[in-house]
Amino acid sequence: MKEIISHLYQDKSDGHWVIQSNEEHTAGVAERASRFANEFGMTSWGRLLGLLHDKGKESNAFQQHIRKESGYAPETKVTSDYHHAYVGGIIARKLYGKSFDNFLTNQIVSHHTGLHDSDELDQNLCKDIPGEIDACVDKIQLNHLTTKIAPNDFHHLARMLYSCLVDADFLDTEAFMDKESSALRKNKANLATLLPMLEKHLKDFKKDTKDTEVNRIRNQVQEQCSKMSEGPIGFYSLTVPTGGGKTLSSLLWAMKHAIHKRQKRIIIAIPYTSIIMQTAAILRSIFGEENVLEHHSNVDPEAIKDERLNEKMKLATENWDYPIIVTTNVQLFESMFSNKPSKCRKLHNIVNSIIILDEVQTLPVDYLQPIVDSLKTYNKLFYVSVLFTTASQPVLCGAIEGCNPKATFKGIDKVTEIIPQDFKLHDKLRRVKLEISNRGKTYDEVAAMLCKHPKVLCIVNTRKDAKELYERLPKEGITLHLSKMMCSAHISETIALIKAALEDDKNKIIRVVSTQLVEAGVDIDFPVVYRQEAGLDSILQAAGRCNREGKNSISTTYVFSLSKEHNLPKGYIQDANNARLNLEGVVDWFSPEAMTSYFKQLYCRRDTFDKKDIKHYLYNVKDLYFATAAKEFQLIEDTGKNVIVSWKNSMDLVQELLQNGPSYVLMKKLSKYTVNIYKNDFVALRNMGVISEKVEGIYVVEYKEQYDKHIGLRMDNNWANTSLII
């Protein structure tokens, strides 16, 4: 065969075939991958990966396959195995030896499938290179990093090289096969052009707001963030009590720091989708919707009406080549530990960027050590600055010993606090006092306490507790329930309803019972808050929903316990509550000193900060188990089942699913109408006959009555018994 084809398509206008040769493709990928890898000093490695990754396409079998499957020559017979990725891997091993397997060979062999575990790699290299392929490839001199690399750094370095190759391969293929999509990726704004928009917004906001103590403090925080933005690339914290303007202040610091250090983008990672949607909306109002990428599972594909911009956003979620990204902690950290090409594509675009970890106290303690280790690697090797923001800063510095001698947490050597303690923000912004009662109360007693207040928020630890309390409240005025038994569309609507109700003084009664989903970052303001016993960080977050705007001189957040038959769930919530209960001599629960003592109490109760033993899979340079580690590193345990519920137009979408089958856009739309339930609850509902499998793996709650407009998905079918009574 004369021409070695890499990709081809038939022109729709005149029917002629357009061919990209393998030489053209590998050169294009090599150029892109070397440019990406240059960002962290491994230019020659990226180039080599690009040149070798598709060497196997030179085989007769692959050329037969692509001609047949494309329709270019449909009569062609495929005479042998046409898979190609292993060829470049074999050549890389011959040139550089087995010691380079996880930095060259694995990336090439795995560029379509995902990085392999070290012990499985050889299985892909036991084949012979087809005789027609010229395996005599010139050896490229690979440059060495000057930075000292620790054992826990290597897997990130390997994954970063993989990211460079995978994204370069996708982008070069797209540039040839889909020129329209490729064009949409161009002409993005940079942070230097966006900063004036933020400064104008802050200036206008100051002009339109009253000269109050709270607003003066917010201005002071912004000025300090601006002042501290020229510090070195490193770790920073912004500890600001609720109401101190943390969101915009952190962004101001990040933008100025990025411009000063020539960093490319800002990635804001947030634990809850409700806060993400709120934050993204604020940022879009400042920078325009074309400059802010919102990336999480519940993004509405129809939220952006401009089809071209919508497609541009969809493309940007693939590799995060965007100036400002708002995403979840899950998306960020699971990508850092993934082995899959789809998740790893974005990693090289985190290089030379800023990560803002909002509500950092919510980072899962079970994975805290590998998470912190990953941040240290990204800072050291990939020039990433990290900003931790919260009203209740956890202890992430130094070493903290656990009960188990093996559970020592090795933190970050230095975290620079942007706001000095002598600002005394927790005193100046004090608008709430705590009243704590440890006497166990019944649901009826708690409901009676809530009824004493016309406007009150009650936060509890479980979905069951939220439902039981809500059902005991009189349905007068505006009485609402919030929990994850409601689909995300329902939750968003309810939060919007709460905000609107609180702004209208005509509403005399507003009572809300919620789980922790309103606890961090949701901008609602109640004169009184009740919080079921929990860790100190959760209690102070709940207090942040009380007298938020300082309308009262001082308000009260009441901490209560439920009676013994309603014990706290075992695990983190119970441990956190016990850590709080063991704090002695605390005079001021809101002080930074109290929070430090609390987290030390919490951490010293831990048996591990690496529940899945990620270090075992990834910290031995010779044996890296990428696939196994990716499977184990799941920040949200897959313990439940997603079911589609009847809310608004969800059943119309289900009909569309049945008619046309699943698609990306349709499944994104349906994700807003799903509820995740425990597997035993799923089995119970299926046994009741209220759940059916409409398409393989997609389950639908059949009856609209099963989804209550107040509490969400019901776990009983009493409605059916009632409706059948004549």
C-alpha positions in Angstrom: 0.0 0.0 0.0 1.5 3.3 -1.1 -0.2 5.7 1.3 -0.2 5.2 5.0 -3.6 6.5 6.2 -4.2 7.8 9.7 -7.6 9.3 9.3 -9.9 10.0 6.3 -13.4 11.3 5.5 -15.6 11.8 2.5 -16.3 15.4 1.5 -20.1 16.0 1.6 -20.0 18.5 -1.2 -18.4 16.4 -4.0 -17.9 13.0 -2.5 -14.1 12.9 -2.8 -12.0 11.4 0.0 -9.8 13.6 2.1 -6.8 11.7 3.7 -4.6 12.5 6.6 -1.4 10.5 6.3 0.1 8.9 9.4 3.2 11.0 8.9 1.1 14.2 9.0 -0.8 13.0 12.1 2.2 11.9 14.1 4.0 15.1 13.3 0.9 17.2 14.4 0.5 15.2 17.6 4.2 15.5 18.4 4.1 19.2 17.9 1.1 19.6 20.2 2.3 17.2 22.9 5.8 18.7 23.0 4.2 22.2 23.4 2.0 20.9 26.3 4.9 19.1 28.0 7.1 22.2 27.6 4.9 23.8 30.3 6.6 21.6 32.9 10.0 21.1 31.3 9.5 17.8 29.4 9.4 19.0 25.8 11.3 16.1 24.3 9.2 13.5 26.1 6.0 14.9 24.7 7.5 15.0 21.2 8.7 11.3 21.4 5.2 10.2 22.6 3.6 11.9 19.7 6.0 10.4 17.1 5.6 6.8 18.4 2.0 6.6 19.5 0.5 5.6 16.1 3.5 3.8 14.7 1.3 0.6 14.6 -0.9 2.2 11.9 1.7 1.4 9.4 0.7 -2.3 9.6 -1.1 -3.9 6.6 -3.9 -5.0 8.9 -4.7 -1.5 10.2 -4.6 -0.1 6.7 -7.0 -2.8 5.6 -9.2 -2.1 8.6 -9.5 1.7 8.1 -10.1 1.3 4.4 -12.9 -1.2 5.0 -14.6 0.4 8.0 -14.6 4.0 6.5 -16.1 2.8 3.2 -13.1 4.0 1.3 -12.5 0.5 0.0 -15.3 -1.7 1.5 -14.3 -4.8 -0.3 -10.9 -4.9 1.5 -10.3 -8.0 3.6 -8.7 -7.6 7.1 -6.1 -10.4 7.3 -5.0 -10.1 10.9 -5.2 -8.1 14.2 -5.5 -4.4 13.4 -4.9 -3.0 16.9 -2.0 -0.7 16.7 -1.1 1.0 20.0 1.3 -1.8 21.2 3.8 -1.2 18.4 5.0 2.2 19.6 5.2 0.8 23.1 7.5 -2.0 22.1 9.7 0.4 20.2 9.8 2.8 23.2 10.9 -0.1 25.5 13.6 -1.2 23.1 15.0 2.3 22.8 14.9 3.3 26.4 14.6 0.1 28.5 11.9 -1.2 30.9 12.7 1.4 33.5 11.0 4.0 31.3 7.8 1.9 31.0 5.6 4.2 33.1 6.8 7.4 31.4 6.8 6.3 27.7 5.6 2.7 27.0 2.5 2.8 29.2 1.3 6.1 27.7 1.7 4.9 24.2 0.1 1.4 24.7 -2.8 3.0 26.7 -3.6 6.1 24.7 -7.0 4.7 23.7 -7.8 2.4 26.6 -6.4 3.9 29.8 -3.1 3.6 31.7 -2.4 0.0 32.7 -1.2 -1.4 36.0 2.5 -2.2 35.8 1.9 -6.0 36.1 -0.5 -5.9 33.2 1.6 -3.9 30.8 3.7 -6.8 29.6 0.6 -8.6 28.3 0.3 -5.8 25.7 3.9 -6.1 24.6 4.2 -9.8 23.9 3.3 -9.5 20.3 5.6 -9.2 17.3 5.9 -6.0 15.3 4.5 -6.7 11.8 7.4 -7.1 9.3 6.2 -4.3 7.0 6.7 -1.7 9.8 10.1 0.1 9.9 10.9 -0.3 13.6 14.3 1.4 13.2 13.6 4.7 14.9 16.2 7.3 15.9 16.6 7.7 19.7 15.7 11.1 20.9 17.8 12.6 23.8 15.3 13.1 26.6 15.8 16.1 28.9 15.9 15.7 32.7 14.0 17.6 35.2 16.0 19.8 37.6 13.4 19.6 40.4 13.9 16.8 42.9 11.2 14.2 42.4 9.8 12.3 45.4 8.3 8.7 45.1 4.8 10.1 45.4 5.4 12.5 42.5 6.1 10.0 39.8 2.6 8.8 39.1 1.4 12.4 38.7 4.3 13.0 36.3 3.4 9.9 34.3 -0.2 10.8 34.2 0.7 14.4 33.1 2.7 13.0 30.1 -0.3 10.8 29.3 -2.5 13.9 29.4 -0.3 15.7 26.9 -0.4 12.8 24.5 -4.1 12.0 24.7 -5.2 15.7 24.3 -2.7 16.3 21.5 -4.1 13.1 19.7 -7.7 14.2 20.2 -7.0 17.8 19.1 -5.0 16.9 16.0 -7.6 14.4 14.9 -10.4 16.9 15.5 -8.5 19.6 13.5 -8.6 17.2 10.5 -12.0 15.5 10.9 -14.1 18.3 12.4 -12.8 21.7 11.5 -15.9 23.5 12.9 -15.3 22.1 16.4 -11.6 22.8 16.2 -12.3 26.5 15.3 -14.6 26.8 18.3 -11.7 26.1 20.6 -9.9 29.3 19.5 -10.1 33.0 20.4 -10.6 32.6 24.2 -10.0 35.5 26.6 -7.1 35.6 28.9 -7.0 36.6 32.6 -5.3 39.9 31.9 -8.3 41.0 29.8 -10.8 39.7 32.4 -9.3 41.5 35.4 -10.7 45.0 34.4 -14.2 43.5 34.3 -13.8 42.3 37.9 -12.4 45.6 39.1 -15.2 47.5 37.5 -17.8 45.2 39.1 -16.2 45.7 42.6 -16.0 49.5 42.0 -19.7 49.6 41.0 -20.7 47.5 43.9 -18.9 49.8 46.4 -20.6 52.8 44.8 -24.1 51.2 45.1 -23.8 49.9 48.7 -24.2 51.7 52.0 -21.2 52.6 54.1 -21.7 50.0 56.8 -19.3 48.2 59.0 -19.8 44.9 57.1 -19.1 46.6 53.8 -16.0 48.3 55.2 -14.7 45.0 56.3 -15.4 43.5 52.8 -13.4 46.3 51.3 -10.6 45.7 53.7 -10.5 42.0 52.8 -10.3 42.8 49.1 -7.5 45.3 49.6 -5.5 42.7 51.6 -6.1 40.1 48.9 -4.8 42.5 46.3 -1.8 43.3 48.4 -0.9 39.7 48.9 -1.4 38.6 45.3 2.3 39.2 44.3 3.6 36.5 46.6 5.5 33.4 45.2 3.7 30.4 43.7 2.7 28.3 46.7 -0.1 27.6 49.2 -2.4 30.3 50.6 -5.5 30.4 52.8 -8.3 32.9 53.0 -10.1 32.5 56.3 -13.0 34.9 56.3 -16.1 34.5 58.4 -19.5 34.3 56.6 -20.5 37.6 55.1 -17.0 38.8 54.6 -17.1 38.6 50.8 -15.0 35.6 50.4 -16.0 34.6 46.9 -15.1 37.8 45.1 -12.1 38.5 47.3 -10.6 35.1 46.5 -11.1 35.7 42.8 -9.4 39.1 43.0 -6.4 37.5 44.7 -6.3 34.7 42.1 -6.6 36.9 39.0 -3.9 39.3 40.2 -1.6 36.4 41.4 -2.1 34.6 38.1 -1.2 37.7 36.0 1.8 38.4 38.1 3.1 34.8 37.9 2.0 34.4 34.2 -0.4 31.6 35.1 -3.0 30.6 32.6 -6.3 29.9 34.3 -8.3 29.8 37.5 -9.9 26.5 38.6 -12.5 26.9 41.4 -13.4 23.6 43.0 -16.5 23.5 45.2 -18.0 20.5 47.1 -21.7 21.0 46.2 -23.4 21.6 42.9 -25.8 24.1 44.5 -22.9 26.3 45.4 -21.3 25.8 42.0 -24.4 27.0 40.2 -24.6 30.0 42.5 -20.9 30.9 42.1 -21.0 30.3 38.3 -24.0 32.6 37.9 -22.1 35.4 39.8 -19.0 35.0 37.7 -21.0 34.9 34.4 -22.7 38.2 35.4 -19.2 39.7 35.8 -17.3 38.2 32.9 -20.0 37.1 30.5 -21.2 33.6 29.9 -18.6 33.1 27.2 -15.7 33.3 29.7 -16.8 31.0 32.5 -16.9 27.2 32.2 -19.3 25.4 34.6 -18.4 21.7 34.7 -20.4 19.2 36.7 -23.0 16.5 36.3 -26.0 18.7 36.7 -25.2 21.4 34.1 -28.2 22.3 32.1 -27.3 21.9 28.4 -30.1 24.3 27.5 -29.0 27.0 29.9 -27.0 28.8 27.2 -29.3 29.6 24.3 -26.5 30.5 21.8 -25.9 27.1 20.0 -22.4 28.0 19.0 -21.4 29.0 22.5 -23.2 26.0 23.9 -21.1 23.7 21.7 -17.9 25.7 22.6 -18.6 25.1 26.3 -19.2 21.4 25.7 -15.9 21.1 23.9 -14.1 23.0 26.8 -15.3 20.4 29.4 -13.2 17.9 27.6 -9.9 19.5 28.3 -10.5 22.7 30.4 -8.8 25.0 28.0 -10.7 28.0 29.4 -9.7 31.0 31.5 -12.1 30.3 34.4 -13.5 26.9 35.4 -16.0 26.2 38.1 -16.2 22.5 39.0 -16.6 20.0 41.8 -14.0 18.6 44.1 -14.9 15.2 42.7 -14.2 16.2 39.1 -10.9 17.8 40.0 -9.4 15.1 42.3 -10.8 12.0 40.6 -9.2 13.3 37.3 -5.9 13.6 39.1 -6.1 10.0 40.1 -7.8 8.6 36.9 -6.3 6.4 34.3 -8.9 7.1 31.6 -8.1 9.3 28.6 -11.4 11.2 28.9 -10.6 12.3 32.4 -6.9 12.8 32.0 -7.1 15.0 28.9 -7.6 18.1 31.1 -4.7 17.5 33.4 -2.0 19.3 31.4 -4.2 22.4 31.4 -4.0 22.6 35.2 -0.2 23.2 34.8 0.6 26.9 35.5 -2.8 27.6 36.9 -4.4 28.5 40.2 -6.7 26.1 42.1 -9.2 27.7 44.6 -10.5 25.0 46.9 -13.7 26.5 48.3 -15.1 25.2 51.6 -11.9 23.3 52.1 -13.1 21.8 55.4 -15.3 19.5 53.3 -12.4 17.6 51.8 -12.9 13.9 52.7 -10.7 12.9 55.6 -10.6 9.3 54.2 -8.6 10.6 51.2 -6.9 13.6 52.8 -3.3 12.3 52.5 -3.3 11.5 48.8 -5.3 14.7 48.1 -2.7 16.8 50.0 0.2 14.9 48.4 -1.3 15.6 45.0 -1.6 19.3 45.7 2.1 19.4 46.9 3.2 17.6 43.6 1.2 20.0 41.4 2.7 22.9 43.3 6.3 21.6 43.0 6.3 20.2 39.5 3.5 21.9 37.7 3.7 25.5 39.1 0.2 25.5 40.6 -0.7 27.9 43.4 -3.5 26.7 45.7 -5.8 28.9 47.7 -7.9 27.3 50.5 -11.0 29.3 51.3 -13.4 28.8 54.1 -14.9 30.3 57.2 -13.6 27.4 59.2 -10.0 26.5 58.1 -8.9 22.9 58.7 -5.4 22.1 59.8 -3.4 21.1 56.7 0.1 22.0 57.8 2.7 19.9 59.5 2.3 16.4 60.9 -0.7 15.3 63.0 -0.6 11.9 64.7 -3.6 9.7 64.8 -4.6 7.1 67.3 -3.0 4.5 65.0 0.8 5.2 64.8 0.5 4.5 61.1 -2.1 7.2 60.6 0.2 10.2 60.9 -1.0 12.9 58.5 1.9 14.6 56.6 0.6 18.1 55.7 1.9 21.1 53.7 5.1 22.7 55.0 3.9 26.3 54.6 0.4 27.8 54.0 0.4 31.6 53.9 -2.7 33.1 55.5 -3.8 36.2 53.5 -5.8 37.8 56.3 -3.6 38.3 59.4 -5.1 37.5 62.8 -4.8 41.1 64.0 -7.6 41.9 61.6 -9.8 40.0 64.1 -12.5 39.4 61.5 -14.3 36.8 63.6 -14.8 39.5 66.2 -15.8 42.3 63.8 -18.2 40.1 61.9 -19.7 38.4 64.9 -23.5 38.4 64.4 -24.4 35.1 66.1 -24.1 33.3 69.4 -24.4 29.6 70.0 -26.6 28.0 72.6 -25.8 24.3 72.9 -28.0 21.7 74.6 -26.9 18.0 74.9 -30.3 16.8 76.2 -31.9 14.4 73.7 -35.2 15.6 72.3 -37.9 13.9 70.4 -39.0 15.0 66.9 -42.2 16.5 68.4 -40.1 18.5 70.9 -37.9 19.9 68.2 -40.9 20.8 66.0 -42.4 22.6 69.0 -39.2 24.6 69.4 -39.2 25.6 65.7 -42.9 26.7 65.9 -41.9 29.4 68.5 -40.2 31.2 65.6 -42.0 32.7 62.6 -38.8 32.6 60.5 -36.4 29.7 61.2 -34.0 27.3 59.5 -33.4 23.8 61.0 -30.5 21.7 59.7 -30.2 18.0 60.5 -27.9 15.2 59.6 -30.0 12.7 57.7 -32.8 12.6 55.1 -35.0 10.7 57.4 -34.6 13.3 60.2 -35.5 16.1 57.7 -38.6 14.3 56.6 -39.8 13.4 60.1 -39.4 17.0 61.4 -40.9 18.6 58.3 -44.0 16.4 58.6 -44.5 17.5 62.2 -44.5 21.2 61.4 -47.9 23.0 60.8 -48.3 23.8 57.2 -48.8 27.5 57.6 -47.1 30.4 55.8 -44.2 29.0 53.8 -43.0 25.7 55.2 -40.4 23.9 53.1 -38.3 20.8 53.1 -34.8 20.2 51.5 -32.9 17.0 51.2 -31.2 14.8 48.6 -34.5 12.8 48.4 -35.4 15.7 46.0 -33.9 15.8 42.5 -31.4 18.7 41.8 -34.0 20.6 39.8 -36.4 20.5 42.7 -33.7 21.5 45.2 -32.6 24.5 43.0 -36.2 25.7 42.7 -36.7 25.3 46.5 -33.6 27.3 47.3 -34.7 30.0 44.9 -38.1 30.0 46.5 -36.5 30.4 50.0 -34.4 33.3 48.9 -37.3 35.1 47.2 -39.5 34.5 50.3 -36.9 35.9 52.7 -36.6 39.1 50.6 -40.4 39.8 50.8 -41.3 41.3 54.1 -45.0 40.3 53.5 -44.1 36.7 54.3 -44.5 36.5 58.0 -43.9 32.7 58.4 -40.9 31.0 56.7 -39.8 27.7 58.2 -37.3 25.4 56.5 -36.1 21.9 57.5 -33.0 20.8 55.6 -30.1 18.4 55.5 -26.5 19.8 55.3 -26.9 20.7 51.6 -27.6 24.4 52.6 -24.8 24.5 55.1 -21.9 25.7 53.1 -22.0 28.5 50.6 -25.8 28.9 50.1 -26.7 32.5 50.5 -29.7 32.4 52.7 -30.3 34.5 55.8 -32.5 33.5 58.7 -32.9 35.3 62.0 -32.8 32.0 63.9 -31.1 28.7 63.0 -31.3 25.3 64.7 -28.6 22.8 64.1 -28.6 19.2 65.1 -25.4 18.2 66.9 -22.4 17.7 64.6 -18.7 18.7 64.2 -17.7 22.3 65.0 -17.1 23.1 61.3 -20.6 22.1 60.4 -22.1 24.0 63.3 -20.3 27.2 62.4 -21.3 26.8 58.7 -24.9 26.5 59.9 -24.4 29.6 62.0 -23.3 31.3 58.7 -27.0 31.0 57.5 -28.1 33.0 60.6 -28.2 36.8 60.6 -25.9 36.7 57.6 -26.5 40.3 56.6 -26.3 41.6 60.2 -30.0 42.8 60.2 -30.0 42.0 64.0 -27.4 43.1 66.4 -26.9 39.5 67.5 -28.9 36.3 66.7 -28.8 32.8 68.1 -28.0 29.4 66.5 -29.3 26.6 68.7 -27.5 23.3 68.8 -29.7 20.4 69.8 -29.5 16.6 70.2 -32.1 14.1 69.2 -33.1 11.3 71.6 -31.2 8.0 71.7 -33.5 6.2 69.3 -32.3 8.7 66.7 -28.5 8.3 67.1 -26.1 10.0 64.9 -25.0 8.0 61.8 -21.8 6.1 62.5 -18.7 7.3 60.8 -17.5 10.8 60.1 -20.5 12.7 61.5 -20.3 10.8 64.8 -16.5 11.2 65.0 -16.8 15.0 64.2 -19.4 15.4 66.9 -17.3 13.6 69.5 -14.3 15.7 68.6 -16.4 18.8 69.3 -17.7 17.4 72.6 -14.1 16.7 73.7 -12.9 20.3 73.4 -12.2 21.7 76.8 -12.1 25.2 78.0 -13.4 26.8 74.8 -14.6 30.3 75.5 -15.2 31.5 72.0 -16.5 28.8 69.6 -15.9 31.1 66.6 -12.2 31.8 67.2 -9.5 30.4 64.9 -7.9 28.8 68.0 -11.1 26.8 68.7 -11.2 25.6 65.0 -7.6 24.5 65.1 -8.2 22.6 68.4 -11.2 21.0 66.9 -9.5 19.7 63.8 -6.6 18.3 65.8 -9.2 16.5 68.0 -10.9 15.2 64.9 -7.6 14.1 63.1 -6.2 12.3 66.2 -9.3 10.1 66.2 -8.6 8.8 62.7 -7.2 5.4 62.0 -6.2 6.4 58.5 -6.0 9.4 56.2 -5.7 7.0 53.2 -8.7 4.7 53.5 -8.1 2.9 50.2 -4.3 2.7 50.7 -3.6 4.7 47.5 0.0 5.0 48.5 0.4 1.3 48.1 -0.7 1.5 44.5 1.0 4.7 43.4 4.0 5.5 45.6 6.4 2.7 44.4 8.1 4.0 41.3 8.8 0.6 39.8 5.2 -0.7 40.2 2.5 1.8 39.5 -1.0 0.5 39.5 -2.9 3.2 37.7 -6.1 1.3 36.9 -6.5 -0.1 40.4 -5.8 3.2 42.1 -8.4 4.9 39.8 -11.0 2.3 40.8 -10.2 2.8 44.5 -10.1 6.6 44.5 -13.8 7.4 44.6 -14.6 10.4 46.7 -18.3 9.6 46.5 -18.7 5.9 47.2 -21.0 4.2 44.6 -23.4 2.9 47.3 -26.6 3.8 45.6 -28.7 3.8 42.5 -29.9 6.7 40.5 -33.6 6.8 39.6 -35.5 9.3 37.4 -38.5 10.8 39.2 -41.6 12.6 38.0 -40.9 16.4 38.3 -41.9 19.1 35.8 -41.2 17.7 32.3 -39.1 14.7 33.3 -41.6 12.1 31.9 -41.6 13.9 28.5 -37.8 13.4 28.5 -38.3 9.7 29.4 -40.6 9.3 26.4 -37.9 10.9 24.2 -35.4 8.4 25.7 -37.7 5.5 24.8 -38.2 6.8 21.2 -34.7 7.9 20.3 -32.4 6.2 22.8 -29.8 7.9 25.1 -27.7 10.8 23.9 -25.3 13.2 25.7 -27.7 16.1 25.7 -30.7 14.0 26.7 -28.9 12.3 29.6 -27.6 15.7 30.8 -31.2 17.0 30.9 -32.4 13.9 32.7 -29.6 14.2 35.4 -31.5 17.1 36.9 -34.5 14.8 37.6 -32.6 11.9 39.3 -32.4 10.9 43.0 -29.7 8.7 44.3 -31.0 6.1 46.8 -29.4 3.4 48.9 -29.3 0.0 47.2 -31.6 -1.6 49.8 -34.2 1.2 49.3 -33.9 0.6 45.6 -34.6 -3.1 46.0 -37.6 -2.2 48.3 -39.1 0.2 45.7 -38.6 -2.3 42.9 -40.4 -5.0 45.0 -43.3 -2.5 45.4 -43.4 -2.3 41.7 -42.9 1.4 41.5 -39.5 1.3 39.7 -38.9 -0.1 36.2 -35.8 -0.3 33.9 -36.8 1.6 30.8 -33.4 1.3 29.0 -30.5 -0.9 30.2 -29.2 0.6 33.4 -31.7 3.5 33.4 -34.4 3.3 36.1 -37.6 5.3 36.3 -40.1 5.8 39.1 -43.3 4.8 37.4 -45.9 6.7 39.4 -45.9 10.5 39.8 -47.6 10.0 43.3 -44.4 8.3 44.5 -42.6 11.7 44.2 -44.0 14.1 46.7 -43.9 17.8 45.8 -42.8 18.7 49.3 -40.4 15.9 50.4 -39.3 14.3 47.2 -39.1 10.6 46.6 -41.2 8.6 49.1 -39.9 5.3 50.4 -43.4 4.0 51.1 -46.4 3.5 48.8 -49.1 4.5 51.2 -50.5 6.8 48.5 -51.4 3.7 46.5 -53.4 2.2 49.4 -55.2 5.4 49.9 -56.1 5.9 46.3 -57.6 2.4 46.1 -60.0 2.9 49.0 -63.5 3.4 47.6 
